[in-house]
Amino acid sequence: MYQNYHRQVDPQHPFQPLYCGTFEETVQVGGKTRRYLLYIPEGARPSTAGVFVLPENGKTADDLWRESGWRMIADTEETKEKLILFFLEPEDGKWQLDEPYGKPDGDVAYIDAVYLAGTQRLKFCVHESKFYLTGCREGGVMANMAAMYNPAVWAGVASVGGSAVQEDYRKAAAADFCTNLDGFVDETHRLGLKKGEIPMPAWVIDDPEVPTGTDNGTAAYWRASCGITEDGHQTAPDVLEYVRTEEPPYAPNQQKQAFRVCTSTIAGASADYANLLLRRLWKGFLYRQRRWMSGPGGDLRVTKDPVADLGMEYHYEEIGGWMREWYVYVPEQVKAQPEKPVPLVFAMHGYTCAGEIYAGNTEWYKVADKHGFIVVHPSATPGQMLMSNQACDPDNVPLPAWNFMHNAPDGPDELEFFRTLLEKTCAAHAVDRSRVYATGHSHGSVMTQVLAMAMSEVFAAVAPCSGIVFQMPDMNIRALPEVVGRKDVPLPIWMFGGEQEAWLLPNKPTADNETGDSLRIWRGINHIEPAMPEEFETGWTVHGRWNDLTYRRADGAPVVNFTWVDYMPHATMTEMSFRIWEEFFSRFQRGADGTVVYHS
């Protein structure tokens, strides 16, 4: 029996995992029950990484758990997020390496079923950008096969002595339309993307001492998927690295340095579960890229730890009886002139995430570097959502969620938290209080609008992403006492939504849906008459994927805006951050009399 345990949320240690240890889990595949082991280390964070580990033939998940070094890797990971492990096993001791492509009850289907189970949040939460595959010998072949079958959900695959994927399988995968495009399903193939065109970071380590260990075209398959046409370069005595040199299709949301494939030949590397290579497999390769949801097939970018790589300030302090966490990014150009007041942006993550996730997802630090302002990425404390939709479920383990509706028993006061953050940041840095802004994604977009309505005079403009004014009973922020009694203070707003998240917010506003009603509400707050437009068909401008609707006040200031992004799921992206600053936030500030001044 494996040891595990369950905690309750502790306000003094809110981010410790509530479930820890090893859990035996099962999935149903083709009418059969197949098992795997789940390992959640002490200190695992919400929205952490998930690594799927596949053993060679003749080994079980229990063997992996006992004899491989993966638990040590998880336990000793130096970044505070750590990682969750999924130990899989072959049926009856043997992986079916010759199974036909698309077999509905085969081993690849089993791996896919465990992945789907891994996206659930009943005991833990793996962030969608951080799923990885690795395997040894026959398990390495299966890892490559699974990545070829469902490429848009994995941020990387590494195989040791397991590169010999059958040519027929590779060809079938490359030619098949990719319907699962990381956050949305393209059943009609309107984008025409093939699975072989979805880029996959891969490290193919050959072991000539085993039959499955000599590459027969797998590394070339992955190089083609990444659009790599250049020769490789030696990065270590036993590693040849290939990196894409042309800009990827959706820059700046994609980073060509993450489109990389490594190859190695190391005799005997796959022996003993490849234990001698595990640290390199994880920290030297898999960890180094994430597949962020937003573009078709996801957006690969290099992983940046907010403190170790970006030099952000990390704060963990008690506020209102809860230990609270936030990151502060101060660009070098701002540090060089510490007495010069600069703008401040609060950027809030969505449900299940944290400040670390949102910093990497949105890359607001890049915008701050370019334009010279401070960014604060706060983290919510764990709570449970009271609704059920594609993004959340009441049965989930408590995960970071903003307590703006005061639903969490004895939960934190978010307005107190943000007022304290503002004062602490202003005390530590020269902040231009006339240029303070707020933005956030999903649940963070609602937190943004709570701040906008309850603390309007603090902000010069706000930009909620993947969020409108939701009015379901458990998220009707307009019923909050702090909002009901709000002052009549206009506040410019730019709301965003994705074409693929109609389940949450309609991307086409009408007089009868919440998007249209949200525009009515914000037109009223900004004194645009009539509050409800006569129709929503006119006034749109289209720039590639972006569909912008703008309402201006008398002086031409774009005070109420809504944008939907074509084939975008429930996500955000770097390009959105740049647009929000360069086209919107930078144009507004609060005047000395409290009115909003627009700089065209």
Secondary structure as UniProt FT lines:
FT   STRAND          4..6
FT   TURN            11..12
FT   TURN            14..15
FT   STRAND          19..29
FT   TURN            30..31
FT   STRAND          32..40
FT   TURN            42..43
FT   TURN            46..47
FT   STRAND          48..54
FT   TURN            57..58
FT   HELIX           61..67
FT   HELIX           70..76
FT   TURN            80..81
FT   STRAND          83..87
FT   HELIX           91..93
FT   TURN            97..98
FT   TURN            101..102
FT   TURN            104..105
FT   HELIX           107..118
FT   STRAND          126..136
FT   HELIX           138..149
FT   HELIX           151..153
FT   STRAND          157..160
FT   HELIX           167..175
FT   TURN            187..188
FT   HELIX           195..197
FT   STRAND          202..206
FT   TURN            208..209
FT   TURN            211..212
FT   HELIX           218..225
FT   TURN            226..227
FT   STRAND          233..236
FT   TURN            237..238
FT   STRAND          239..243
FT   TURN            249..253
FT   HELIX           256..258
FT   STRAND          260..265
FT   TURN            267..270
FT   HELIX           271..277
FT   HELIX           278..279
FT   HELIX           280..285
FT   HELIX           286..288
FT   STRAND          289..292
FT   TURN            296..297
FT   STRAND          299..302
FT   TURN            306..310
FT   STRAND          313..319
FT   TURN            320..321
FT   STRAND          322..329
FT   HELIX           332..335
FT   TURN            338..339
FT   STRAND          342..348
FT   TURN            351..352
FT   HELIX           355..362
FT   HELIX           364..371
FT   STRAND          374..379
FT   STRAND          382..383
FT   TURN            394..395
FT   STRAND          399..400
FT   TURN            404..405
FT   TURN            409..410
FT   HELIX           414..428
FT   STRAND          431..441
FT   HELIX           443..454
FT   HELIX           456..458
FT   STRAND          461..465
FT   HELIX           473..475
FT   HELIX           477..479
FT   HELIX           481..484
FT   STRAND          493..498
FT   TURN            499..500
FT   TURN            502..504
FT   TURN            511..512
FT   HELIX           514..525
FT   TURN            526..527
FT   STRAND          540..543
FT   TURN            544..545
FT   STRAND          546..552
FT   TURN            554..555
FT   STRAND          558..565
FT   TURN            566..567
FT   HELIX           574..583
FT   HELIX           585..587
FT   STRAND          588..590
FT   TURN            592..593
FT   STRAND          596..598
//
